[in-house]
């Protein structure tokens, strides 16, 4: 064991398509009990590849799990995590997160959201950095990361989310 990889990715899946949604509904009902197994997954990856830089990523619910697992993995392992990429992922309720543990990895968590973001604005975002990118489609269809615009190896960034996304976010905050 103890692989020789320099960079080691750990990824988490969200809902892939509408056809997978029914399968994921059951998964979502168990999410609060399964979150702890996700941080164990990251611990196991780090133990399996102790000489590697760990990059964690996920889209939608998968990004939420990626952030959670980085926050709640063993404190002694947090320095092995180089970055956590959350692609249009919901945040957490404030009471869910231990803020001391979050502070240890905050600057490693990068939230990448489309300009008409809806999913990525749900709950409180837990990221040290947020990148807003342009998209080839409008509205909720922007949740599909394949619609996000890139130039060679970088996202095409915009300054902020749309007014519509801001209004949606504000409406959620008053509930």
C-alpha positions as CSV (number, residue, x, y, z in Angstrom):
1,X,0.0,0.0,0.0
2,X,1.0,3.6,0.3
3,X,0.9,4.5,-3.4
4,X,3.5,6.6,-5.1
5,X,1.0,9.0,-6.7
6,X,1.9,12.7,-6.4
7,X,-1.7,14.0,-7.0
8,X,-4.7,11.9,-5.9
9,X,-8.3,12.9,-6.7
10,X,-11.2,11.9,-4.5
11,X,-14.6,12.7,-6.1
12,X,-18.2,12.6,-5.0
13,X,-21.2,12.2,-7.3
14,X,-24.4,14.3,-7.2
15,X,-27.5,13.4,-9.2
16,X,-26.5,12.7,-12.8
17,X,-29.7,13.0,-14.7
18,X,-33.4,13.1,-14.1
19,X,-33.5,9.3,-14.5
20,X,-31.2,9.0,-11.6
21,X,-33.3,11.3,-9.4
22,X,-35.6,8.6,-8.1
23,X,-32.6,6.5,-7.1
24,X,-31.0,9.5,-5.4
25,X,-34.1,10.4,-3.4
26,X,-33.5,7.3,-1.2
27,X,-29.9,8.3,-0.9
28,X,-30.9,11.8,0.1
29,X,-33.1,10.6,2.9
30,X,-30.1,8.9,4.5
31,X,-27.7,11.7,3.8
32,X,-27.4,12.9,7.4
33,X,-26.4,9.4,8.5
34,X,-24.0,8.9,5.6
35,X,-22.1,12.1,5.8
36,X,-19.8,10.7,8.4
37,X,-18.9,7.8,6.1
38,X,-17.9,10.4,3.5
39,X,-15.2,11.9,5.8
40,X,-14.1,8.3,6.5
41,X,-13.7,7.9,2.7
42,X,-11.3,10.8,2.6
43,X,-9.4,9.5,5.6
44,X,-9.1,6.1,3.9
45,X,-7.8,7.8,0.6
46,X,-5.2,9.7,2.6
47,X,-4.1,6.6,4.4
48,X,-3.9,4.6,1.2
49,X,-1.8,7.3,-0.5
50,X,0.1,9.0,2.3
51,X,2.7,10.6,-0.1
52,X,0.1,12.2,-2.3
53,X,-1.5,15.6,-2.6
54,X,-5.3,15.1,-2.2
55,X,-7.8,17.0,-4.4
56,X,-11.4,16.5,-3.5
57,X,-14.2,17.4,-5.9
58,X,-17.9,17.0,-6.5
59,X,-20.9,18.5,-8.4
60,X,-24.2,19.4,-6.7
61,X,-24.8,17.2,-3.7
62,X,-21.4,15.6,-4.5
63,X,-19.7,19.0,-3.9
64,X,-21.6,19.3,-0.6
65,X,-20.2,15.9,0.4
66,X,-16.7,16.9,-0.7
67,X,-16.7,20.1,1.4
68,X,-18.2,18.2,4.4
69,X,-15.6,15.4,4.1
70,X,-12.7,17.9,4.1
71,X,-14.1,19.7,7.1
72,X,-14.6,16.5,9.1
73,X,-11.7,14.3,8.1
74,X,-9.0,13.8,10.7
75,X,-7.5,17.1,11.7
76,X,-4.0,15.7,11.2
77,X,-4.9,14.9,7.5
78,X,-6.1,18.3,6.5
79,X,-2.6,19.5,5.4
80,X,-2.7,16.7,2.8
81,X,-5.8,18.2,1.1
82,X,-4.6,20.7,-1.5
83,X,-8.0,21.8,-2.8
84,X,-11.7,21.0,-2.6
85,X,-13.7,21.9,-5.7
86,X,-17.5,22.3,-5.2
87,X,-19.3,22.7,-8.6
88,X,-22.7,24.4,-8.1
89,X,-23.1,22.7,-4.7
90,X,-25.4,23.6,-1.9
91,X,-23.9,24.8,1.3
92,X,-24.9,23.8,4.8
93,X,-27.2,25.0,7.6
94,X,-25.2,27.1,10.0
95,X,-25.7,24.7,12.9
96,X,-24.4,21.8,10.8
97,X,-20.8,22.9,10.6
98,X,-18.2,23.1,13.4
99,X,-16.7,26.4,12.6
100,X,-13.3,25.6,14.1
101,X,-12.9,22.6,11.8
102,X,-14.1,24.7,8.9
103,X,-11.5,27.4,9.5
104,X,-8.8,24.8,9.1
105,X,-9.8,24.1,5.5
106,X,-11.7,27.2,4.4
107,X,-9.0,28.5,2.1
108,X,-8.9,25.2,0.3
109,X,-12.6,25.1,-0.6
110,X,-13.4,26.6,-4.0
111,X,-17.0,27.0,-4.9
112,X,-17.6,27.3,-8.7
113,X,-21.1,28.4,-9.7
114,X,-22.8,29.5,-12.9
115,X,-24.0,33.1,-13.2
116,X,-27.7,32.1,-12.9
117,X,-26.9,29.9,-9.9
118,X,-29.7,28.4,-7.8
119,X,-28.4,25.2,-6.3
120,X,-25.1,26.6,-5.3
121,X,-26.9,29.4,-3.3
122,X,-29.0,27.0,-1.2
123,X,-28.1,27.2,2.6
124,X,-24.9,29.0,3.7
125,X,-21.9,28.7,1.3
126,X,-18.8,27.2,3.0
127,X,-16.0,28.2,0.7
128,X,-12.9,30.3,1.0
129,X,-13.2,31.4,-2.7
130,X,-16.1,31.5,-5.1
131,X,-15.8,31.6,-8.9
132,X,-18.8,32.7,-11.0
133,X,-18.6,31.4,-14.5
134,X,-20.5,32.1,-17.7
135,X,-22.8,29.5,-19.3
136,X,-24.2,28.7,-22.7
137,X,-27.7,28.2,-21.3
138,X,-30.1,30.2,-19.1
139,X,-31.8,29.6,-15.7
140,X,-31.8,26.3,-13.9
141,X,-30.3,24.5,-16.9
142,X,-27.0,26.1,-15.9
143,X,-26.7,23.5,-13.2
144,X,-25.4,21.2,-16.0
145,X,-21.6,21.8,-15.7
146,X,-21.2,20.9,-19.4
147,X,-22.9,24.3,-20.2
148,X,-20.2,26.2,-18.4
149,X,-17.9,28.2,-20.7
150,X,-14.2,27.6,-20.6
151,X,-11.2,29.0,-22.5
152,X,-8.5,26.4,-22.9
153,X,-8.0,25.4,-19.2
154,X,-9.9,28.1,-17.3
155,X,-13.5,29.0,-16.7
156,X,-14.7,32.1,-18.4
157,X,-15.5,34.2,-15.3
158,X,-18.2,36.9,-14.8
159,X,-18.2,39.4,-12.0
160,X,-21.3,38.2,-10.1
161,X,-24.4,36.1,-10.3
162,X,-27.4,37.5,-12.1
163,X,-30.0,39.7,-10.4
164,X,-32.4,36.8,-10.7
165,X,-30.1,34.5,-8.8
166,X,-29.7,37.2,-6.1
167,X,-33.5,37.5,-5.8
168,X,-33.9,33.8,-5.5
169,X,-31.2,33.6,-2.8
170,X,-32.8,36.5,-0.9
171,X,-36.2,34.7,-1.0
172,X,-34.6,31.6,0.5
173,X,-33.0,33.5,3.3
174,X,-36.4,34.8,4.6
175,X,-37.9,31.4,4.8
